[in-house]
Amino acid sequence: MTESMSKTARSRRAEPIDKRTARNGAVSYTFQIDVGTKPDGTRDRQRFTYPTRTLAQREYRRISTEIAEGRYSRLTTDTVDHACRQWLTSRRTTRRITIRNYTHAVPGHEKVSAGGHV
């Protein structure tokens, strides 16, 4: 490489992965990444922890790529039943036939009719 090429050559940015050692000696690798913005406009950061450095690097690259492409979605503890209820209650009006059809379309979610407006 010539001197002029070395000045223009791009170097790979270091990945922000930290090594953490627990009191019992267990080693884990963590990183924080901006996953979006909160409703008040501040950045929303999430911490990820993995047992090996290679796994942490792989996941950091995957997550940062998904965020850049707009495909990343945060993990949630909401159930399908909760999401269905929330969606039905957000509707202004729901006809009885609609609630009945949704109840039959998704077996096991009979409780969904309790949240709907008639």
C-alpha positions in Angstrom: 0.0 0.0 0.0 1.3 3.4 -0.9 1.3 6.3 1.6 -1.6 8.1 -0.2 -3.7 4.9 -0.2 -3.1 4.3 3.5 -4.5 7.8 4.3 -7.7 7.1 2.3 -8.1 3.5 3.3 -11.1 3.1 5.5 -10.6 1.4 8.8 -13.3 -0.7 10.4 -15.0 1.0 13.3 -14.6 -1.0 16.5 -17.8 -2.6 17.8 -18.9 -1.4 21.2 -18.8 -4.7 22.9 -17.8 -4.8 26.6 -16.5 -7.8 28.5 -18.1 -8.2 31.9 -17.0 -10.6 34.6 -19.4 -11.6 37.4 -18.4 -12.2 41.0 -18.5 -16.0 40.4 -16.0 -15.6 37.4 -18.6 -16.0 34.6 -17.7 -13.9 31.6 -20.4 -12.3 29.4 -20.3 -9.7 26.6 -22.7 -6.8 26.4 -23.4 -3.9 24.1 -25.9 -1.1 24.0 -27.5 0.2 20.8 -30.0 2.8 19.8 -33.2 1.0 18.8 -35.2 4.1 18.0 -36.6 7.2 19.8 -39.0 7.5 22.7 -42.3 9.5 22.4 -40.6 12.4 24.1 -37.9 12.5 21.4 -35.0 11.1 23.4 -33.1 8.1 22.1 -34.2 4.6 23.2 -31.2 2.4 24.0 -31.4 -1.3 24.7 -28.7 -3.5 26.3 -28.0 -7.0 24.9 -25.9 -9.6 26.8 -24.4 -12.8 25.3 -22.1 -15.6 26.6 -19.5 -15.4 23.9 -17.8 -12.5 22.1 -18.4 -14.0 18.6 -22.1 -14.4 19.3 -22.2 -10.8 20.6 -20.5 -9.6 17.4 -22.8 -11.5 15.2 -25.9 -10.2 17.0 -24.6 -6.6 17.1 -24.1 -6.7 13.3 -27.6 -8.3 12.7 -29.4 -5.9 15.0 -27.6 -2.8 13.7 -28.3 -3.8 10.1 -32.0 -4.4 10.9 -32.2 -1.0 12.6 -30.6 0.7 9.6 -33.0 -1.0 7.2 -36.0 -0.2 9.5 -36.9 -3.9 10.0 -36.0 -4.2 13.7 -38.8 -4.7 16.2 -38.3 -4.9 20.0 -39.1 -8.0 21.9 -42.3 -7.8 23.8 -44.2 -9.9 26.4 -47.6 -9.1 24.9 -49.6 -12.1 23.9 -51.7 -12.5 20.8 -54.8 -12.3 23.0 -53.7 -9.0 24.5 -52.9 -7.6 21.0 -56.3 -8.7 19.7 -58.1 -7.1 22.7 -56.1 -3.9 22.4 -56.8 -3.7 18.6 -60.6 -4.3 19.1 -60.9 -1.7 21.9 -59.1 0.9 19.8 -61.8 0.7 17.1 -64.6 3.3 17.5 -67.4 0.9 16.8 -67.5 -2.8 16.3 -70.6 -4.6 15.1 -71.7 -7.8 16.9 -71.2 -9.9 13.7 -67.6 -8.6 13.4 -66.9 -9.7 17.0 -68.5 -13.1 16.3 -66.5 -13.6 13.1 -63.2 -12.8 14.8 -64.1 -15.1 17.7 -64.6 -18.0 15.2 -61.6 -17.1 13.1 -59.2 -17.3 16.0 -60.1 -20.4 18.0 -59.3 -20.1 21.7 -59.7 -16.3 21.7 -63.3 -16.1 22.8 -62.4 -13.5 25.4 -61.7 -11.0 22.6 -65.4 -10.0 22.5 -65.3 -8.7 26.0 -63.2 -5.7 25.0 -65.0 -4.7 21.9 -67.5 -1.8 21.6 -70.9 -2.7 20.3 
